[in-house]
Amino acid sequence: MLGRCCICERTVKLVNLKGFDAADGSTLWEYGLASMYCLRYGADEFFAIKHDATITANKFGIWAQETAFLEIPSRIAGALPALYAETLTVVKIDATDGTEISSTALDDWYAETGESSSQSVRMMNARLSQGTIGEPFVAALSGGKMAFLGRIEPAVIWDDRTDNDATKSYRLLPHTQSEGKVYFLTKTNRQTITCDYNDTAAEIETAFEAVADVVSATATGGPWPLVAIDLTVTWSAATGDIQGIKRDSTVTLGTPPATSARPVASTAFTIDPATGLLVNTCGHRLGRGNSSTISDLMPSPLPGTNITLYPPRLGAERIIAADSNLVGLQSTQNETVECWDASPAGANGWTRSWALYRNTPVVGLSNMATLQCQNASFSLTVPRQSYDGTTYTGATIPTSAATPAHWDNDRVSTSTANTARLTGHVARDGNTAFRWCDARRRLSTGQIFYFAGIEHSDTTTDLALGVSQMFGVSSTRLFAISSGNDQTGGASPVTVRTTNVLTTGTLAGSLATFRKLVWYWPGTWYKPNTEFRFTFFPGGGASISTAWVAWPSSAAGIATALTNLFGENTEGVYNNVQVWPTGAPGGLDNTSYSELQQNIDILFAVRPANDNPFGHVPAQYINTSARIEVRYAQTMTQGDLTAFDAADGDIVWSRYFGYATNPTTSVDYPVRPLYAWYRGDYVWAAGGPINAE
């Protein structure tokens, strides 16, 4: 999971969850539709939010916006529209067989209903954070509770949306606002009623009775924010009502000049799946602040204490469950990595165990998006560079203390032009061996090349894998979401979608000049019975092609095929064809991979066709229109979910996540998983919706 498209979305996807046998990829069970799947730390259990789209909308409600009131519409025949219902339950699922262990109603969580919400759910008051592909930012705590990134807005539900008498009853829903004010607007004279985010029922009652539009008010329940308050108001006019609701956006904290604006919305909260009730909240209290010392994440010649005078005010944008109800958080702005206890009850109940300041450069994507937890230790990657005289690639931090140990792997480039970081950090084996996914751009000898597809490495093995995401490792297997590009081609040539880069220059001591082509490979991984060839276009006239070459071939085999096409020159200074003229990339431990996949770099000694006494390569053929073509092509990965051998990169099994049916053509098509997990004997993946197997 590598980014966020929106901090808190009202709409979450409803997808299927499937369990697979990690040994052979066979389906063990399937579940869904539901959302916000999370695997419990230390237990084979999933939690999820389930939505019943068949429930009829029966309630009207509004939620608090920032700054401006969200107002009710005009009543039709004295009634407000039925827009929402309590459709949501939190379920606990046995991860070994997919059976529901428990299901509990999420009271006071309202959502839209109907067939339009059968593949997603649009919530009224909840805002649950998701990543760019819809992956949920939620953690299943070791103690059995669910911690979400996001918020639940203050909201009002009308007990009877058709009642337009002077006395009306409302339910002020539980919410997760962490400080500041909530404001109600009256309908009759548009008077503002101001309440604190954590008011008691008695304080709410007093606030309503303080305005002229209210004759009397009675409130029970509470206190806010975690418990609902039931409110009955007798208005001064028969049509009196709550017209709107809003809340503060920020509060100003600190003493001038050391002040800061802190958002009042929660950045996280916890619910109890056994009861469906809110347990606690966490406000925007991450980052530096209040003169507290925060040590550096990475070694520094001048270690910082990173003190600021203003109160902390950052939120969280990444969450991972750990032991003892702890969670690892990455703060917004990439400022800190932190460990919090997400279990203490109450508003702002979360407590910070420790924080480390990110004293590393931000390169490319969020450089701490790779935060993982295993065996009561967090592990994360950083841009590879020298930290206090020693080069490091990542850090491991025990959950119990902010005492990072630092680690390295020299396969990662230190060139900033190559992004110099890992694109995905998967897991850690023991205390010394690290398994990770290399940056897709890496420095080769004398050149830069772009490795399309993730590279896997531990302390002894380096493998190139044509996949987009690794999600699990064991001592013998690597588990990944691949391209799902299931190809079985015939005799007709198919062009590989490479990106070609041409450079030119002189050759000392020769009448020829050079044209050098680099074919940047798109990441497709073929089986050995595939054949390939090079085809060249002179810019006018017929194309020419090499003979077909068996996959994967070698640099020498590629050079021979090209030399057979163009011939060798008689000048004798430089060969007409040089593969890897500035040195080949470092070797890999794959049983079968082609040098084409390392973005083949070929230098041609050329002369114009009308002035070529020694038989160099005709210059007009060497241009960026040159193609690599394949026939009888079969891809290595035959589906989206793939298990590789950790020693040699061979595919152990590969399969599609599932299939759905096109409603227009009635043709089934493969569906890609959105995210996946691995543990022990099981692989799990979420995606869809899909047909039942």
C-alpha positions as CSV (number, residue, x, y, z in Angstrom):
1,M,0.0,0.0,0.0
2,L,2.0,3.2,-1.2
3,G,-0.3,6.4,-1.0
4,R,-3.5,8.2,-0.2
5,C,-6.0,9.7,-2.7
6,C,-8.0,11.3,0.0
7,I,-7.7,11.6,3.8
8,C,-11.2,10.5,4.6
9,E,-13.6,9.2,2.0
10,R,-17.3,8.8,2.6
11,T,-17.4,6.0,0.0
12,V,-15.6,2.7,0.6
13,K,-15.5,-0.2,-1.8
14,L,-17.3,-3.5,-1.1
15,V,-15.1,-6.3,-2.2
16,N,-14.6,-10.1,-1.7
17,L,-12.1,-11.7,0.6
18,K,-10.7,-15.1,-0.4
19,G,-8.4,-17.5,1.3
20,F,-5.9,-19.6,-0.6
21,D,-3.6,-22.5,0.2
22,A,-0.1,-21.0,0.2
23,A,1.4,-24.3,-1.0
24,D,-0.5,-24.5,-4.3
25,G,-2.8,-21.4,-4.7
26,S,-6.0,-23.4,-4.5
27,T,-9.1,-21.6,-3.2
28,L,-10.0,-22.6,0.4
29,W,-12.9,-20.2,1.0
30,E,-14.4,-16.9,-0.1
31,Y,-16.4,-14.2,1.7
32,G,-18.1,-11.0,0.9
33,L,-19.0,-8.4,-0.1
34,A,-17.6,-6.3,2.7
35,S,-15.0,-3.5,3.3
36,M,-12.1,-2.4,5.5
37,Y,-10.7,-5.9,5.8
38,C,-7.8,-6.2,8.3
39,L,-5.8,-9.2,9.6
40,R,-5.5,-9.3,13.3
41,Y,-2.0,-9.1,14.7
42,G,-1.0,-12.5,16.1
43,A,-4.2,-14.3,15.3
44,D,-5.8,-15.9,12.2
45,E,-8.8,-13.6,12.2
46,F,-10.0,-10.9,9.9
47,F,-12.3,-8.0,10.8
48,A,-14.4,-6.2,8.2
49,I,-17.4,-3.8,7.8
50,K,-20.4,-5.3,6.2
51,H,-23.2,-3.4,4.5
52,D,-26.7,-4.6,3.8
53,A,-27.9,-2.7,0.7
54,T,-31.4,-4.3,0.9
55,I,-32.4,-2.3,4.0
56,T,-34.8,0.5,3.2
57,A,-33.7,4.0,4.0
58,N,-35.8,5.2,6.9
59,K,-34.0,8.2,8.5
60,F,-33.0,11.7,7.7
61,G,-29.8,13.2,9.1
62,I,-27.1,15.8,8.6
63,W,-23.5,15.9,9.6
64,A,-21.2,18.7,10.7
65,Q,-19.1,20.4,7.9
66,E,-16.1,22.6,8.6
67,T,-16.9,26.4,8.9
68,A,-20.2,26.4,6.9
69,F,-23.5,25.0,8.1
70,L,-24.8,21.9,6.3
71,E,-28.5,22.7,6.2
72,I,-31.7,20.6,5.9
73,P,-33.8,20.8,2.7
74,S,-37.3,22.1,2.5
75,R,-39.9,19.7,3.9
76,I,-42.3,18.2,1.4
77,A,-45.8,17.7,2.8
78,G,-44.2,18.4,6.2
79,A,-41.7,15.5,5.9
80,L,-37.9,15.3,5.5
81,P,-36.6,12.8,3.0
82,A,-35.6,9.2,4.0
83,L,-32.0,9.1,3.0
84,Y,-30.1,6.8,5.4
85,A,-30.4,3.7,7.5
86,E,-28.2,1.7,9.9
87,T,-27.0,-0.8,7.4
88,L,-23.5,-1.6,8.8
89,T,-22.2,-4.5,10.9
90,V,-18.7,-5.3,12.1
91,V,-17.8,-8.9,11.5
92,K,-15.1,-11.2,12.7
93,I,-14.0,-13.9,10.2
94,D,-12.0,-17.1,10.8
95,A,-9.0,-16.7,8.5
96,T,-8.6,-20.4,8.2
97,D,-12.0,-21.3,6.8
98,G,-13.9,-18.0,6.1
99,T,-16.7,-18.6,8.6
100,E,-18.1,-15.7,10.5
101,I,-17.2,-15.9,14.2
102,S,-19.3,-12.9,15.2
103,S,-21.4,-10.1,13.7
104,T,-22.3,-6.9,15.6
105,A,-24.4,-4.0,14.5
106,L,-22.7,-0.7,14.2
107,D,-25.3,1.4,15.9
108,D,-25.3,5.1,15.0
109,W,-23.3,4.5,11.8
110,Y,-25.6,5.6,9.0
111,A,-25.2,4.9,5.2
112,E,-27.1,5.3,2.0
113,T,-29.0,2.2,0.8
114,G,-30.4,0.7,-2.4
115,E,-29.0,-1.2,-5.4
116,S,-26.7,1.7,-6.2
117,S,-24.8,0.9,-3.1
118,S,-24.4,-2.8,-3.7
119,Q,-20.7,-2.6,-4.7
120,S,-19.8,0.4,-2.5
121,V,-21.1,2.1,0.6
122,R,-21.5,5.8,1.0
123,M,-21.5,6.6,4.6
124,M,-23.3,9.6,6.2
125,N,-21.2,10.4,9.3
126,A,-18.1,8.1,9.0
127,R,-15.0,9.1,7.0
128,L,-12.6,6.1,6.7
129,S,-9.2,6.6,5.2
130,Q,-8.2,4.7,2.1
131,G,-5.2,4.4,-0.2
132,T,-5.0,5.1,-3.9
133,I,-6.4,1.7,-4.9
134,G,-9.0,1.6,-2.2
135,E,-6.9,-0.3,0.4
136,P,-8.1,0.5,3.9
137,F,-6.0,2.2,6.5
138,V,-7.2,0.2,9.4
139,A,-5.4,-2.1,11.9
140,A,-6.8,-5.1,13.8
141,L,-5.2,-4.8,17.2
142,S,-3.7,-7.8,19.0
143,G,-6.3,-7.4,21.7
144,G,-9.2,-7.8,19.3
145,K,-10.3,-4.2,18.5
146,M,-10.2,-2.2,15.3
147,A,-8.2,1.0,14.9
148,F,-9.2,3.2,11.9
149,L,-7.5,6.2,10.4
150,G,-10.2,8.8,9.8
151,R,-13.1,10.4,11.7
152,I,-16.8,10.2,12.5
153,E,-18.4,13.6,12.2
154,P,-20.8,15.1,14.7
155,A,-24.2,14.4,13.2
156,V,-28.0,14.7,13.9
157,I,-30.6,12.1,13.2
158,W,-34.3,13.0,13.3
159,D,-36.2,10.4,15.4
160,D,-39.3,11.0,13.3
161,R,-38.6,12.7,10.0
162,T,-42.3,13.2,9.3
163,D,-43.0,15.0,12.6
164,N,-43.4,18.8,12.0
165,D,-44.9,19.8,15.3
166,A,-43.4,22.3,17.7
167,T,-41.8,19.4,19.8
168,K,-39.3,17.3,17.9
169,S,-36.8,14.6,19.0
170,Y,-33.3,14.1,17.8
171,R,-30.3,11.9,18.3
172,L,-27.0,13.6,18.5
173,L,-24.7,10.8,17.3
174,P,-21.4,9.7,18.8
175,H,-18.5,11.2,17.0
176,T,-14.7,11.4,17.2
177,Q,-14.0,15.2,17.1
178,S,-11.1,15.7,19.5
179,E,-11.4,19.4,20.5
180,G,-13.2,22.6,19.5
181,K,-16.8,23.5,19.1
182,V,-19.9,22.1,17.4
183,Y,-22.6,24.6,16.3
184,F,-26.3,24.1,15.6
185,L,-28.4,26.6,13.5
186,T,-32.1,27.1,14.4
187,K,-34.6,27.3,11.6
188,T,-37.0,30.0,12.9
189,N,-34.6,33.0,13.4
190,R,-31.3,31.3,12.4
191,Q,-29.8,31.5,15.8
192,T,-26.5,29.7,16.6
193,I,-26.2,27.3,19.5
194,T,-22.6,26.6,20.5
195,C,-21.6,23.4,22.2
196,D,-18.3,21.8,23.1
197,Y,-17.2,18.7,21.4
198,N,-17.3,16.8,24.7
199,D,-20.4,18.3,26.3
200,T,-22.6,16.3,28.7
201,A,-26.3,15.9,28.1
202,A,-27.0,18.6,30.7
203,E,-24.7,21.0,28.9
204,I,-26.3,20.4,25.6
205,E,-29.7,21.0,27.2
206,T,-28.6,24.3,28.7
207,A,-27.0,25.4,25.4
208,F,-30.3,24.9,23.5
209,E,-32.4,26.5,26.1
210,A,-30.2,29.6,26.0
211,V,-31.6,30.8,22.6
212,A,-35.0,32.4,22.1
213,D,-36.1,29.9,19.4
214,V,-36.2,27.2,22.0
215,V,-38.9,27.1,24.7
216,S,-37.5,24.0,26.5
217,A,-35.1,21.1,25.9
218,T,-34.5,17.8,27.5
219,A,-31.3,15.8,26.9
220,T,-30.2,12.3,28.1
221,G,-27.3,10.0,27.5
222,G,-23.8,11.1,26.6
223,P,-21.4,12.4,27.3
224,W,-20.1,13.4,23.9
225,P,-18.1,12.6,21.9
226,L,-18.2,8.8,22.3
227,V,-21.8,8.3,23.5
228,A,-25.0,9.5,21.8
229,I,-27.2,12.1,23.3
230,D,-31.0,12.0,22.9
231,L,-32.5,15.5,22.6
232,T,-36.1,16.6,22.7
233,V,-36.8,20.3,21.9
234,T,-39.9,22.3,22.1
235,W,-39.5,25.2,19.6
236,S,-41.1,28.6,19.8
237,A,-42.8,28.0,16.4
238,A,-44.6,25.0,15.2
239,T,-42.2,24.7,12.3
240,G,-39.1,25.2,14.5
241,D,-36.2,22.8,13.9
242,I,-32.5,22.3,13.8
243,Q,-31.7,23.9,10.4
244,G,-28.0,23.1,10.2
245,I,-24.8,21.9,11.9
246,K,-21.2,22.7,11.5
247,R,-17.9,22.4,13.5
248,D,-14.6,24.2,14.0
249,S,-11.9,23.4,11.5
250,T,-9.0,24.1,13.7
251,V,-8.1,25.4,17.1
252,T,-5.2,27.8,17.8
253,L,-2.8,26.4,20.4
254,G,0.3,27.6,22.2
255,T,1.5,30.9,23.4
256,P,2.5,33.6,20.9
257,P,4.7,33.6,19.0
258,A,4.9,29.8,19.4
259,T,1.3,29.1,18.2
260,S,-0.1,26.6,15.7
261,A,-3.5,25.7,14.2
262,R,-4.5,22.1,14.9
263,P,-7.3,20.3,13.2
264,V,-10.2,19.4,15.6
265,A,-11.1,16.2,13.7
266,S,-9.7,13.0,14.9
267,T,-6.9,11.4,12.9
268,A,-7.8,7.9,14.3
269,F,-10.2,6.1,16.5
270,T,-10.8,2.6,17.9
271,I,-14.0,0.5,18.0
272,D,-14.8,-2.7,19.8
273,P,-16.1,-5.3,17.4
274,A,-17.7,-7.2,20.2
275,T,-20.1,-4.2,21.0
276,G,-19.9,-2.1,17.9
277,L,-19.2,0.9,20.1
278,L,-16.5,3.6,20.0
279,V,-13.7,3.0,22.5
280,N,-11.5,6.1,22.0
281,T,-10.1,8.7,19.7
282,C,-6.8,10.1,18.7
283,G,-6.6,13.8,17.7
284,H,-4.0,15.5,15.5
285,R,-1.3,15.1,18.1
286,L,1.5,13.5,16.2
287,G,4.8,15.1,15.3
288,R,7.1,17.4,17.3
289,G,5.7,19.7,19.9
290,N,5.5,21.0,23.5
291,S,9.3,21.2,23.9
292,S,9.5,17.3,24.0
293,T,12.7,15.7,22.8
294,I,12.3,13.5,19.8
295,S,15.5,11.6,18.7
296,D,16.5,11.1,15.0
297,L,15.5,8.0,13.1
298,M,18.8,7.7,11.4
299,P,22.4,8.3,12.6
300,S,23.5,11.9,12.3
301,P,26.9,13.5,13.1
302,L,24.9,16.1,15.1
303,P,22.0,14.1,16.6
304,G,18.9,16.3,16.9
305,T,16.5,16.6,19.8
306,N,14.0,18.1,17.3
307,I,12.2,20.3,19.9
308,T,9.5,22.8,18.9
309,L,7.6,25.1,21.3
310,Y,4.2,24.8,19.7
311,P,1.9,21.8,20.5
312,P,1.9,18.8,18.2
313,R,-0.6,19.1,15.4
314,L,0.0,16.4,12.8
315,G,-2.2,13.6,11.8
316,A,-1.4,10.0,10.7
317,E,-1.3,8.7,7.1
318,R,-0.2,5.1,7.7
319,I,-1.1,2.6,10.3
320,I,0.2,-0.9,11.1
321,A,-0.8,-3.2,14.0
322,A,1.8,-4.4,16.5
323,D,1.9,-6.4,19.7
324,S,0.2,-5.3,23.0
325,N,-2.4,-3.2,21.3
326,L,0.3,-1.0,19.9
327,V,0.2,0.6,16.4
328,G,2.9,2.1,14.2
329,L,2.0,5.4,12.7
330,Q,3.6,7.5,10.0
331,S,2.7,11.2,10.6
332,T,1.6,13.5,7.8
333,Q,4.4,15.5,6.1
334,N,6.6,12.5,6.7
335,E,7.8,14.2,9.9
336,T,7.9,11.2,12.3
337,V,7.4,7.5,12.7
338,E,5.6,6.8,16.0
339,C,4.3,4.0,18.2
340,W,1.0,4.5,20.0
341,D,-1.2,2.4,22.4
342,A,-4.6,2.4,20.7
343,S,-6.5,0.7,23.5
344,P,-7.0,3.2,26.4
345,A,-10.6,4.3,26.6
346,G,-11.9,7.9,26.2
347,A,-11.7,10.9,24.0
348,N,-8.0,11.4,23.0
349,G,-7.4,8.1,24.8
350,W,-4.6,7.0,22.6
351,T,-1.2,7.4,24.2
352,R,2.2,7.8,22.5
353,S,4.9,5.4,23.5
354,W,7.7,7.0,21.4
355,A,8.4,9.0,18.3
356,L,11.4,9.3,16.0
357,Y,12.1,12.3,13.7
358,R,12.5,11.6,10.0
359,N,16.0,13.0,9.4
360,T,16.1,11.5,5.9
361,P,15.4,13.1,2.5
362,V,12.1,12.6,0.8
363,V,12.7,10.9,-2.5
364,G,9.9,9.8,-4.8
365,L,7.0,8.3,-3.0
366,S,6.6,8.6,0.8
367,N,9.9,7.1,2.1
368,M,8.3,5.6,5.1
369,A,5.3,4.0,3.4
370,T,7.1,0.6,3.9
371,L,6.5,0.5,7.6
372,Q,6.0,-3.2,8.8
373,C,5.8,-4.9,12.1
374,Q,7.0,-8.4,12.8
375,N,8.0,-10.1,16.1
376,A,7.3,-6.9,18.1
377,S,9.6,-4.8,16.0
378,F,8.9,-2.2,13.3
379,S,11.0,-2.3,10.1
380,L,11.1,0.4,7.5
381,T,13.2,1.6,4.6
382,V,14.8,4.9,3.9
383,P,16.6,6.4,0.9
384,R,20.0,4.7,0.8
385,Q,22.7,7.2,1.5
386,S,25.5,7.9,4.1
387,Y,24.2,8.5,7.6
388,D,27.0,9.7,9.8
389,G,29.6,8.1,7.6
390,T,27.9,4.7,7.1
391,T,25.5,3.8,4.3
392,Y,22.1,2.5,5.4
393,T,18.9,1.3,3.6
394,G,16.6,0.9,6.6
395,A,16.0,0.7,10.3
396,T,14.4,-1.8,12.7
397,I,12.8,-0.5,15.9
398,P,11.5,-2.5,18.8
399,T,8.0,-1.6,19.8
400,S,9.1,-1.3,23.4
401,A,11.6,1.6,22.9
402,A,12.8,4.2,20.4
403,T,16.1,2.5,19.8
404,P,16.5,1.9,16.1
405,A,19.1,-0.6,14.7
406,H,20.1,0.3,11.1
407,W,20.7,-2.0,8.2
408,D,21.9,-1.9,4.6
409,N,22.0,-3.7,1.3
410,D,24.4,-2.4,-1.3
411,R,22.2,-3.5,-4.2
412,V,20.3,-0.3,-3.9
413,S,21.8,2.7,-5.7
414,T,23.0,5.8,-3.9
415,S,22.5,7.9,-7.0
416,T,19.8,10.4,-6.4
417,A,19.0,10.2,-10.1
418,N,17.9,6.7,-9.5
419,T,15.5,7.5,-6.6
420,A,17.9,5.7,-4.3
421,R,15.3,3.9,-2.2
422,L,13.3,0.8,-1.9
423,T,9.8,0.8,-3.5
424,G,8.4,-1.8,-1.2
425,H,9.6,-3.4,2.0
426,V,8.0,-6.8,2.6
427,A,9.3,-8.5,5.8
428,R,12.3,-9.4,7.9
429,D,13.6,-12.9,8.6
430,G,15.1,-13.2,12.0
431,N,17.5,-10.5,13.1
432,T,19.9,-10.2,10.2
433,A,18.3,-11.3,6.9
434,F,16.1,-8.7,5.2
435,R,13.8,-9.3,2.3
436,W,12.8,-6.3,0.3
437,C,11.8,-5.0,-3.1
438,D,14.5,-2.9,-4.9
439,A,13.9,0.4,-6.5
440,R,12.8,0.1,-10.1
441,R,15.6,2.4,-11.2
442,R,19.1,1.2,-10.4
443,L,22.6,2.1,-11.5
444,S,24.4,-0.3,-13.8
445,T,28.1,0.0,-14.7
446,G,28.5,3.3,-16.5
447,Q,24.8,3.7,-17.2
448,I,21.4,4.1,-15.7
449,F,18.8,1.4,-16.5
450,Y,15.2,1.1,-15.4
451,F,14.2,-2.3,-14.2
452,A,10.4,-2.7,-14.9
453,G,9.3,-5.1,-12.3
454,I,10.3,-5.5,-8.7
455,E,13.7,-7.0,-7.6
456,H,13.8,-9.1,-4.5
457,S,16.8,-9.4,-2.3
458,D,17.9,-10.9,1.0
459,T,21.4,-11.3,2.4
460,T,22.3,-14.1,-0.1
461,T,19.9,-14.0,-3.1
462,D,19.0,-11.4,-5.7
463,L,16.1,-12.1,-8.0
464,A,14.3,-10.1,-10.6
465,L,10.5,-10.6,-10.6
466,G,8.1,-9.2,-13.2
467,V,5.5,-8.2,-10.6
468,S,4.0,-4.9,-9.4
469,Q,3.7,-5.7,-5.7
470,M,5.2,-8.2,-3.2
471,F,3.1,-8.9,-0.1
472,G,4.7,-11.8,1.7
473,V,7.9,-13.9,2.0
474,S,8.9,-17.1,3.7
475,S,12.2,-19.0,3.7
476,T,11.1,-20.8,0.5
477,R,8.5,-18.6,-1.2
478,L,7.9,-15.1,-2.4
479,F,4.3,-14.0,-2.8
480,A,3.3,-11.2,-5.2
481,I,0.6,-9.5,-7.2
482,S,1.8,-9.8,-10.7
483,S,0.6,-8.2,-14.0
484,G,-1.9,-10.9,-14.5
485,N,-0.9,-10.8,-18.2
486,D,-1.9,-14.3,-19.2
487,Q,-0.5,-14.7,-22.8
488,T,-0.3,-17.7,-25.1
489,G,0.7,-16.4,-28.5
490,G,0.8,-18.0,-31.9
491,A,3.2,-17.8,-34.9
492,S,2.3,-14.2,-35.8
493,P,4.8,-11.6,-34.4
494,V,3.7,-9.5,-31.5
495,T,5.6,-6.2,-30.7
496,V,6.8,-5.8,-27.2
497,R,6.0,-2.3,-25.9
498,T,9.5,-1.2,-25.1
499,T,10.6,2.5,-24.7
500,N,13.7,3.1,-26.9
501,V,16.4,5.7,-26.3
502,L,19.0,6.6,-28.9
503,T,22.4,8.2,-28.4
504,T,25.0,9.0,-30.9
505,G,28.7,9.8,-31.0
506,T,32.1,9.3,-32.6
507,L,34.4,6.2,-32.5
508,A,38.1,7.1,-32.1
509,G,40.3,5.7,-34.8
510,S,37.4,4.6,-37.0
511,L,35.6,6.0,-40.1
512,A,32.4,4.8,-38.3
513,T,30.3,6.7,-35.8
514,F,28.1,5.0,-33.2
515,R,24.4,4.8,-32.6
516,K,23.5,3.2,-29.3
517,L,20.0,2.0,-28.5
518,V,18.6,1.1,-25.1
519,W,15.3,-0.9,-25.1
520,Y,13.5,-0.2,-21.8
521,W,11.6,-3.4,-21.0
522,P,7.9,-3.2,-19.9
523,G,8.2,-6.0,-17.3
524,T,6.7,-8.9,-19.1
525,W,8.3,-12.2,-18.2
526,Y,8.3,-15.0,-20.8
527,K,8.7,-18.8,-20.7
528,P,11.7,-20.4,-22.5
529,N,9.6,-21.7,-25.5
530,T,9.0,-18.0,-26.5
531,E,11.0,-16.7,-29.5
532,F,12.1,-13.1,-30.2
533,R,13.7,-11.1,-32.9
534,F,14.8,-7.5,-33.6
535,T,13.1,-5.6,-36.5
536,F,14.6,-2.4,-37.9
537,F,12.9,0.3,-40.1
538,P,15.1,2.5,-42.4
539,G,12.7,5.5,-42.4
540,G,11.7,4.6,-45.9
541,G,11.7,1.2,-47.6
542,A,11.2,-2.3,-46.3
543,S,12.0,-3.3,-42.7
544,I,14.6,-6.0,-41.9
545,S,14.6,-8.5,-39.1
546,T,17.0,-10.9,-37.4
547,A,16.4,-14.6,-37.3
548,W,14.1,-15.8,-34.5
549,V,16.1,-16.4,-31.3
550,A,15.0,-18.8,-28.5
551,W,14.1,-17.1,-25.2
552,P,16.0,-16.2,-23.0
553,S,19.2,-16.3,-25.0
554,S,22.3,-14.4,-23.9
555,A,24.3,-11.3,-24.7
556,A,26.5,-13.4,-27.0
557,G,23.5,-14.9,-28.7
558,I,21.9,-11.5,-29.3
559,A,25.1,-10.1,-30.7
560,T,25.4,-13.1,-33.1
561,A,21.8,-12.7,-34.3
562,L,22.4,-9.0,-35.0
563,T,25.8,-9.6,-36.7
564,N,24.2,-12.2,-38.9
565,L,21.7,-9.6,-40.0
566,F,24.1,-6.7,-40.7
567,G,27.3,-8.5,-41.3
568,E,30.7,-7.7,-39.8
569,N,32.8,-4.8,-41.1
570,T,36.3,-5.2,-42.6
571,E,37.8,-2.2,-41.0
572,G,38.7,-4.2,-37.9
573,V,38.6,-1.4,-35.3
574,Y,35.2,-1.9,-33.7
575,N,32.7,-4.7,-34.1
576,N,29.5,-3.7,-35.8
577,V,27.5,-4.8,-32.7
578,Q,28.5,-4.5,-29.1
579,V,26.0,-5.6,-26.4
580,W,26.5,-3.9,-23.1
581,P,29.3,-1.6,-24.4
582,T,29.9,0.0,-21.0
583,G,29.4,-3.2,-19.0
584,A,26.6,-5.6,-18.2
585,P,24.4,-5.1,-15.1
586,G,25.0,-7.2,-12.0
587,G,24.1,-10.8,-12.2
588,L,20.9,-12.2,-10.8
589,D,20.1,-15.6,-9.3
590,N,17.0,-16.3,-11.4
591,T,17.0,-19.7,-13.1
592,S,15.7,-18.1,-16.3
593,Y,15.8,-14.5,-17.2
594,S,16.7,-12.7,-20.4
595,E,19.2,-9.8,-20.8
596,L,16.4,-8.1,-22.7
597,Q,14.6,-7.7,-19.3
598,Q,17.6,-5.7,-18.0
599,N,16.9,-3.1,-20.7
600,I,19.4,-4.3,-23.3
601,D,22.0,-1.7,-24.3
602,I,23.5,-2.2,-27.8
603,L,26.0,0.0,-29.6
604,F,26.1,-0.2,-33.4
605,A,29.1,1.0,-35.5
606,V,27.4,2.9,-38.4
607,R,28.1,4.6,-41.7
608,P,25.7,6.2,-44.2
609,A,24.6,3.6,-46.7
610,N,26.0,5.6,-49.7
611,D,29.4,6.0,-48.1
612,N,30.2,2.7,-46.4
613,P,33.5,1.2,-47.8
614,F,34.1,-1.2,-44.9
615,G,30.6,-2.6,-44.4
616,H,29.5,-0.9,-41.2
617,V,25.9,-1.0,-40.2
618,P,23.8,1.3,-42.4
619,A,23.0,4.2,-40.2
620,Q,19.4,4.7,-41.4
621,Y,18.3,1.4,-39.7
622,I,19.4,2.4,-36.2
623,N,16.6,4.6,-34.8
624,T,14.0,4.5,-32.1
625,S,11.5,2.8,-34.4
626,A,13.4,-0.5,-33.9
627,R,11.3,-3.2,-32.3
628,I,11.6,-6.3,-30.3
629,E,9.0,-8.8,-31.4
630,V,8.0,-12.2,-30.0
631,R,6.1,-15.2,-31.2
632,Y,4.8,-18.4,-29.5
633,A,4.9,-16.1,-26.4
634,Q,3.9,-17.5,-23.1
635,T,4.1,-15.4,-20.0
636,M,5.6,-16.8,-16.8
637,T,2.8,-15.5,-14.6
638,Q,-0.6,-16.9,-15.6
639,G,-2.6,-14.8,-13.2
640,D,-2.6,-12.0,-10.7
641,L,-1.5,-13.9,-7.6
642,T,1.9,-15.6,-7.9
643,A,4.2,-17.6,-5.7
644,F,7.9,-17.7,-6.6
645,D,10.6,-19.9,-5.4
646,A,12.8,-17.8,-3.1
647,A,16.0,-19.4,-4.3
648,D,15.8,-19.2,-8.1
649,G,12.7,-17.1,-8.9
650,D,10.8,-20.0,-10.6
651,I,7.1,-19.8,-10.4
652,V,5.6,-22.3,-8.0
653,W,2.0,-21.3,-8.8
654,S,0.1,-18.5,-10.4
655,R,-3.6,-17.8,-10.7
656,Y,-6.2,-15.2,-11.1
657,F,-8.0,-13.8,-8.0
658,G,-11.3,-14.5,-9.6
659,Y,-13.7,-13.7,-12.4
660,A,-16.7,-11.4,-13.0
661,T,-19.3,-11.5,-15.8
662,N,-19.7,-8.6,-18.2
663,P,-23.4,-7.8,-17.9
664,T,-23.6,-6.8,-21.6
665,T,-21.7,-9.6,-23.2
666,S,-22.2,-12.3,-20.5
667,V,-18.5,-13.0,-20.9
668,D,-16.4,-13.7,-17.8
669,Y,-13.2,-11.6,-17.3
670,P,-10.5,-11.8,-14.7
671,V,-10.5,-9.5,-11.7
672,R,-7.4,-8.2,-10.1
673,P,-6.9,-8.3,-6.3
674,L,-6.5,-4.9,-4.7
675,Y,-4.3,-6.1,-1.8
676,A,-3.2,-9.3,-0.2
677,W,-1.7,-10.9,2.9
678,Y,0.5,-13.9,3.7
679,R,1.0,-15.8,6.9
680,G,2.0,-19.4,7.5
681,D,-0.1,-21.8,5.4
682,Y,-2.4,-19.1,4.0
683,V,-2.5,-16.4,1.4
684,W,-5.5,-14.0,1.5
685,A,-6.6,-11.4,-1.0
686,A,-9.3,-8.8,-1.3
687,G,-10.8,-7.6,-4.6
688,G,-13.8,-7.7,-6.8
689,P,-16.7,-8.0,-6.7
690,I,-16.3,-11.4,-8.3
691,N,-18.4,-14.5,-9.1
692,A,-18.5,-17.3,-6.6
693,E,-16.1,-20.2,-7.5
